[in-house]
């Protein structure tokens, strides 16, 4: 695991937060909600991929094939 992935996740969260705040100020609450859900899905997809890699590495280390 590389620390840059965590920084990328944090950057995605900050960007999504800024976009949502701008949309809420312009009375686009529905689009802001959709943007926040999309951001959450993107970050969760990255996290699930990392967890899958972790389990694969654990299987390899303990020879559990």
N, CA, C and O atoms as a GROMACS GRO file, in nm:
protein
  260
    1UNK      N    1   0.084  -0.118   0.000
    1UNK     CA    2   0.000   0.000   0.000
    1UNK      C    3   0.089   0.124   0.000
    1UNK      O    4   0.190   0.130   0.069
    2UNK      N    5   0.049   0.218  -0.077
    2UNK     CA    6   0.126   0.340  -0.088
    2UNK      C    7   0.047   0.454  -0.023
    2UNK      O    8  -0.076   0.458  -0.031
    3UNK      N    9   0.118   0.543   0.041
    3UNK     CA   10   0.053   0.654   0.112
    3UNK      C   11  -0.013   0.752   0.015
    3UNK      O   12  -0.103   0.827   0.054
    4UNK      N   13   0.031   0.752  -0.110
    4UNK     CA   14  -0.027   0.846  -0.206
    4UNK      C   15  -0.174   0.815  -0.234
    4UNK      O   16  -0.251   0.904  -0.268
    5UNK      N   17  -0.211   0.689  -0.220
    5UNK     CA   18  -0.352   0.653  -0.241
    5UNK      C   19  -0.440   0.720  -0.136
    5UNK      O   20  -0.549   0.767  -0.167
    6UNK      N   21  -0.392   0.725  -0.013
    6UNK     CA   22  -0.468   0.792   0.092
    6UNK      C   23  -0.479   0.942   0.066
    6UNK      O   24  -0.582   1.004   0.091
    7UNK      N   25  -0.370   1.000   0.015
    7UNK     CA   26  -0.374   1.142  -0.019
    7UNK      C   27  -0.471   1.168  -0.133
    7UNK      O   28  -0.540   1.270  -0.134
    8UNK      N   29  -0.477   1.078  -0.229
    8UNK     CA   30  -0.571   1.092  -0.340
    8UNK      C   31  -0.715   1.084  -0.290
    8UNK      O   32  -0.801   1.158  -0.336
    9UNK      N   33  -0.741   0.992  -0.196
    9UNK     CA   34  -0.875   0.981  -0.139
    9UNK      C   35  -0.913   1.109  -0.065
    9UNK      O   36  -1.026   1.157  -0.075
   10UNK      N   37  -0.818   1.164   0.010
   10UNK     CA   38  -0.845   1.289   0.081
   10UNK      C   39  -0.868   1.402  -0.016
   10UNK      O   40  -0.954   1.487   0.007
   11UNK      N   41  -0.792   1.407  -0.124
   11UNK     CA   42  -0.810   1.512  -0.225
   11UNK      C   43  -0.946   1.502  -0.292
   11UNK      O   44  -1.010   1.603  -0.317
   12UNK      N   45  -0.989   1.380  -0.320
   12UNK     CA   46  -1.123   1.361  -0.377
   12UNK      C   47  -1.229   1.412  -0.280
   12UNK      O   48  -1.324   1.478  -0.322
   13UNK      N   49  -1.213   1.382  -0.152
   13UNK     CA   50  -1.309   1.429  -0.052
   13UNK      C   51  -1.313   1.580  -0.043
   13UNK      O   52  -1.421   1.638  -0.032
   14UNK      N   53  -1.198   1.645  -0.049
   14UNK     CA   54  -1.195   1.792  -0.042
   14UNK      C   55  -1.259   1.852  -0.166
   14UNK      O   56  -1.335   1.948  -0.156
   15UNK      N   57  -1.228   1.798  -0.283
   15UNK     CA   58  -1.285   1.850  -0.407
   15UNK      C   59  -1.436   1.833  -0.408
   15UNK      O   60  -1.509   1.925  -0.447
   16UNK      N   61  -1.485   1.717  -0.366
   16UNK     CA   62  -1.629   1.692  -0.362
   16UNK      C   63  -1.697   1.787  -0.264
   16UNK      O   64  -1.806   1.836  -0.292
   17UNK      N   65  -1.634   1.812  -0.150
   17UNK     CA   66  -1.690   1.903  -0.051
   17UNK      C   67  -1.703   2.045  -0.107
   17UNK      O   68  -1.805   2.110  -0.087
   18UNK      N   69  -1.600   2.091  -0.176
   18UNK     CA   70  -1.603   2.225  -0.234
   18UNK      C   71  -1.711   2.235  -0.340
   18UNK      O   72  -1.786   2.332  -0.345
   19UNK      N   73  -1.720   2.133  -0.426
   19UNK     CA   74  -1.823   2.134  -0.530
   19UNK      C   75  -1.963   2.133  -0.468
   19UNK      O   76  -2.052   2.205  -0.515
   20UNK      N   77  -1.982   2.053  -0.365
   20UNK     CA   78  -2.113   2.048  -0.299
   20UNK      C   79  -2.149   2.181  -0.235
   20UNK      O   80  -2.264   2.224  -0.242
   21UNK      N   81  -2.053   2.246  -0.173
   21UNK     CA   82  -2.079   2.376  -0.111
   21UNK      C   83  -2.118   2.479  -0.216
   21UNK      O   84  -2.209   2.558  -0.195
   22UNK      N   85  -2.049   2.480  -0.329
   22UNK     CA   86  -2.082   2.573  -0.437
   22UNK      C   87  -2.221   2.545  -0.491
   22UNK      O   88  -2.298   2.638  -0.514
   23UNK      N   89  -2.254   2.418  -0.509
   23UNK     CA   90  -2.387   2.383  -0.560
   23UNK      C   91  -2.497   2.418  -0.460
   23UNK      O   92  -2.605   2.461  -0.500
   24UNK      N   93  -2.471   2.399  -0.331
   24UNK     CA   94  -2.571   2.432  -0.231
   24UNK      C   95  -2.594   2.583  -0.223
   24UNK      O   96  -2.707   2.627  -0.201
   25UNK      N   97  -2.488   2.661  -0.240
   25UNK     CA   98  -2.503   2.807  -0.238
   25UNK      C   99  -2.582   2.857  -0.357
   25UNK      O  100  -2.646   2.962  -0.350
   26UNK      N  101  -2.579   2.782  -0.468
   26UNK     CA  102  -2.654   2.822  -0.587
   26UNK      C  103  -2.789   2.750  -0.596
   26UNK      O  104  -2.847   2.739  -0.704
   27UNK      N  105  -2.838   2.702  -0.483
   27UNK     CA  106  -2.969   2.635  -0.473
   27UNK      C  107  -2.982   2.513  -0.565
   27UNK      O  108  -3.087   2.493  -0.627
   28UNK      N  109  -2.878   2.433  -0.573
   28UNK     CA  110  -2.880   2.308  -0.649
   28UNK      C  111  -2.855   2.192  -0.554
   28UNK      O  112  -2.760   2.115  -0.571
   29UNK      N  113  -2.941   2.180  -0.454
   29UNK     CA  114  -2.921   2.077  -0.351
   29UNK      C  115  -2.930   1.936  -0.407
   29UNK      O  116  -2.859   1.846  -0.362
   30UNK      N  117  -3.018   1.916  -0.505
   30UNK     CA  118  -3.033   1.783  -0.562
   30UNK      C  119  -2.906   1.738  -0.635
   30UNK      O  120  -2.864   1.623  -0.622
   31UNK      N  121  -2.846   1.827  -0.710
   31UNK     CA  122  -2.723   1.794  -0.781
   31UNK      C  123  -2.608   1.777  -0.682
   31UNK      O  124  -2.520   1.693  -0.702
   32UNK      N  125  -2.607   1.856  -0.575
   32UNK     CA  126  -2.503   1.844  -0.472
   32UNK      C  127  -2.510   1.707  -0.406
   32UNK      O  128  -2.406   1.647  -0.376
   33UNK      N  129  -2.629   1.657  -0.384
   33UNK     CA  130  -2.645   1.524  -0.326
   33UNK      C  131  -2.592   1.416  -0.419
   33UNK      O  132  -2.525   1.322  -0.376
   34UNK      N  133  -2.623   1.430  -0.547
   34UNK     CA  134  -2.575   1.333  -0.645
   34UNK      C  135  -2.423   1.335  -0.653
   34UNK      O  136  -2.360   1.230  -0.661
   35UNK      N  137  -2.363   1.454  -0.651
   35UNK     CA  138  -2.218   1.467  -0.657
   35UNK      C  139  -2.154   1.402  -0.535
   35UNK      O  140  -2.052   1.334  -0.547
   36UNK      N  141  -2.212   1.421  -0.418
   36UNK     CA  142  -2.155   1.361  -0.298
   36UNK      C  143  -2.166   1.208  -0.302
   36UNK      O  144  -2.076   1.138  -0.256
   37UNK      N  145  -2.275   1.157  -0.354
   37UNK     CA  146  -2.290   1.011  -0.366
   37UNK      C  147  -2.189   0.955  -0.466
   37UNK      O  148  -2.130   0.849  -0.442
   38UNK      N  149  -2.169   1.024  -0.577
   38UNK     CA  150  -2.071   0.979  -0.676
   38UNK      C  151  -1.930   0.978  -0.616
   38UNK      O  152  -1.854   0.885  -0.639
   39UNK      N  153  -1.897   1.082  -0.540
   39UNK     CA  154  -1.766   1.086  -0.474
   39UNK      C  155  -1.748   0.972  -0.377
   39UNK      O  156  -1.641   0.912  -0.370
   40UNK      N  157  -1.852   0.942  -0.302
   40UNK     CA  158  -1.847   0.830  -0.208
   40UNK      C  159  -1.827   0.697  -0.280
   40UNK      O  160  -1.748   0.614  -0.235
   41UNK      N  161  -1.896   0.678  -0.390
   41UNK     CA  162  -1.882   0.554  -0.467
   41UNK      C  163  -1.741   0.540  -0.523
   41UNK      O  164  -1.685   0.430  -0.522
   42UNK      N  165  -1.683   0.650  -0.570
   42UNK     CA  166  -1.547   0.645  -0.625
   42UNK      C  167  -1.448   0.604  -0.516
   42UNK      O  168  -1.365   0.516  -0.537
   43UNK      N  169  -1.458   0.666  -0.399
   43UNK     CA  170  -1.365   0.635  -0.291
   43UNK      C  171  -1.387   0.492  -0.240
   43UNK      O  172  -1.290   0.423  -0.208
   44UNK      N  173  -1.510   0.449  -0.231
   44UNK     CA  174  -1.537   0.311  -0.188
   44UNK      C  175  -1.485   0.209  -0.288
   44UNK      O  176  -1.438   0.103  -0.248
   45UNK      N  177  -1.493   0.240  -0.416
   45UNK     CA  178  -1.441   0.148  -0.518
   45UNK      C  179  -1.290   0.133  -0.502
   45UNK      O  180  -1.237   0.022  -0.514
   46UNK      N  181  -1.221   0.243  -0.477
   46UNK     CA  182  -1.076   0.236  -0.456
   46UNK      C  183  -1.046   0.155  -0.330
   46UNK      O  184  -0.954   0.072  -0.329
   47UNK      N  185  -1.122   0.178  -0.222
   47UNK     CA  186  -1.098   0.108  -0.097
   47UNK      C  187  -1.125  -0.042  -0.111
   47UNK      O  188  -1.049  -0.123  -0.056
   48UNK      N  189  -1.230  -0.079  -0.182
   48UNK     CA  190  -1.260  -0.221  -0.201
   48UNK      C  191  -1.150  -0.288  -0.281
   48UNK      O  192  -1.113  -0.402  -0.251
   49UNK      N  193  -1.098  -0.219  -0.381
   49UNK     CA  194  -0.986  -0.274  -0.458
   49UNK      C  195  -0.864  -0.297  -0.371
   49UNK      O  196  -0.795  -0.398  -0.385
   50UNK      N  197  -0.836  -0.203  -0.282
   50UNK     CA  198  -0.722  -0.216  -0.192
   50UNK      C  199  -0.743  -0.331  -0.094
   50UNK      O  200  -0.648  -0.404  -0.064
   51UNK      N  201  -0.863  -0.348  -0.044
   51UNK     CA  202  -0.893  -0.458   0.048
   51UNK      C  203  -0.880  -0.592  -0.024
   51UNK      O  204  -0.830  -0.689   0.034
   52UNK      N  205  -0.925  -0.597  -0.148
   52UNK     CA  206  -0.908  -0.720  -0.227
   52UNK      C  207  -0.762  -0.755  -0.246
   52UNK      O  208  -0.724  -0.871  -0.236
   53UNK      N  209  -0.680  -0.654  -0.273
   53UNK     CA  210  -0.536  -0.677  -0.286
   53UNK      C  211  -0.476  -0.726  -0.154
   53UNK      O  212  -0.387  -0.811  -0.153
   54UNK      N  213  -0.525  -0.671  -0.044
   54UNK     CA  214  -0.476  -0.713   0.088
   54UNK      C  215  -0.506  -0.860   0.112
   54UNK      O  216  -0.418  -0.934   0.158
   55UNK      N  217  -0.628  -0.905   0.083
   55UNK     CA  218  -0.663  -1.045   0.104
   55UNK      C  219  -0.583  -1.137   0.011
   55UNK      O  220  -0.544  -1.247   0.051
   56UNK      N  221  -0.559  -1.092  -0.110
   56UNK     CA  222  -0.476  -1.171  -0.202
   56UNK      C  223  -0.335  -1.186  -0.148
   56UNK      O  224  -0.277  -1.294  -0.153
   57UNK      N  225  -0.280  -1.077  -0.095
   57UNK     CA  226  -0.145  -1.082  -0.038
   57UNK      C  227  -0.140  -1.172   0.086
   57UNK      O  228  -0.042  -1.243   0.106
   58UNK      N  229  -0.245  -1.168   0.169
   58UNK     CA  230  -0.249  -1.255   0.287
   58UNK      C  231  -0.254  -1.402   0.245
   58UNK      O  232  -0.186  -1.486   0.304
   59UNK      N  233  -0.334  -1.433   0.142
   59UNK     CA  234  -0.339  -1.570   0.092
   59UNK      C  235  -0.202  -1.615   0.040
   59UNK      O  236  -0.161  -1.728   0.063
   60UNK      N  237  -0.133  -1.525  -0.028
   60UNK     CA  238  -0.002  -1.559  -0.082
   60UNK      C  239   0.100  -1.581   0.028
   60UNK      O  240   0.180  -1.674   0.021
   61UNK      N  241   0.097  -1.495   0.130
   61UNK     CA  242   0.195  -1.505   0.238
   61UNK      C  243   0.176  -1.634   0.317
   61UNK      O  244   0.274  -1.701   0.351
   62UNK      N  245   0.052  -1.668   0.347
   62UNK     CA  246   0.026  -1.787   0.427
   62UNK      C  247  -0.001  -1.911   0.342
   62UNK      O  248  -0.036  -2.017   0.395
   63UNK      N  249   0.014  -1.898   0.212
   63UNK     CA  250  -0.004  -2.010   0.120
   63UNK      C  251  -0.139  -2.079   0.139
   63UNK      O  252  -0.146  -2.200   0.161
   64UNK      N  253  -0.246  -1.999   0.131
   64UNK     CA  254  -0.381  -2.049   0.153
   64UNK      C  255  -0.458  -2.062   0.022
   64UNK      O  256  -0.575  -2.023   0.015
   65UNK      N  257  -0.396  -2.116  -0.080
   65UNK     CA  258  -0.462  -2.127  -0.211
   65UNK      C  259  -0.554  -2.243  -0.222
   65UNK      O  260  -0.615  -2.263  -0.327
   0.00000   0.00000   0.00000
